[in-house]
Amino acid sequence: MRIVTNKELSSYKVLPFDLYTENKGKILEAGEVLTPGKLIMLKNYVKIYTEEFGSEEESEGKVEAENGTPSQLLNFSYESIDASDFETVINKDAYVKTEIQVKIKYFYKRILDLLIQGYYEEALFKLNTLVGVLKTEVFKQVGKSGKGSKIRFLGEYELCHPLNVAVISGLIAKKLEFSTLNVDQVILAGLLHDIGKLKIELTDSEAMLTMNEDEVKDHPVIGYKMIREEFELPEDIAKVALEHHENNDGSGYPKGLSSDYISEYSQIVNVANFYDNLAFNRTHIMVMNNKEALRTMLEVGTKRFSAKMLYSFIHMFNYDDSKSFNDMVL
């Protein structure tokens, strides 16, 4: 049996194989029309399987993914990545060299492919490698009075946003003198904070427009369950997926938590997430550069953010960083 993802199922009009629960209980039969209602129903299952290829051994040998065979999908490392194989937008003014930007983005893209195909153990191993890469290749480039715009990955939102949130969150945790382990956990939590979107197809703006507000607000709960039940990671990391849209004054979602009821990791990622969404113009507030983004963060203030996390973030960067984000794209 193999795991079938919601993304794969959404590509079919008619189901080409039977679907089963983890305990081999049949959910749907091959030949059924996959209506929107059925697709929504399937999202309620933590894992869905098919016996399309017979035994597990046959499945491992025959399943083909977007990047090729399972062997091609699984057998890669950061060191083996060739930057020339991947065309992407880069931040031409970044502290990090162009080749490193490309390698990090391509490495993360390959990890997302693993997650989409259900290879969770392998993906988590490589995510931990990525945490180390970000600390080595990005953190060391950031000076005491650095420019926030110069540490951002630019281009594809679904690739760059988690990377940016992870880097910024880790830098905040480091500034707060967290232990090495806790900094690493914060970075990993940043990489995974939006992981619930993999199951509700929200990785691009066009898809976002087709979702109603309730479906959009499902991704924190879905992400939390994935991290705890499928990835089996610690509660502190899972809470970030659940709480990164909670606000300091209790006006956020999904639980309306406030102040110290929001975990410390989540308070950090909340700041980094909002900042990067501002910079990507993914909020109702339009900003042109880092200076405008920082000013907006201060205006929003402690209504949304923990004062400790907000001011730790603001003081990390040069407030006069006024070069347009658009002018940094190569």
Beta strands, then each sheet from edge to edge (+ up, - down):
strand 1: 2-3
strand 2: 19-20
strand 3: 26-28
strand 4: 49-50
sheet 1: 1+ 4-
sheet 2: 2+ 3-
end
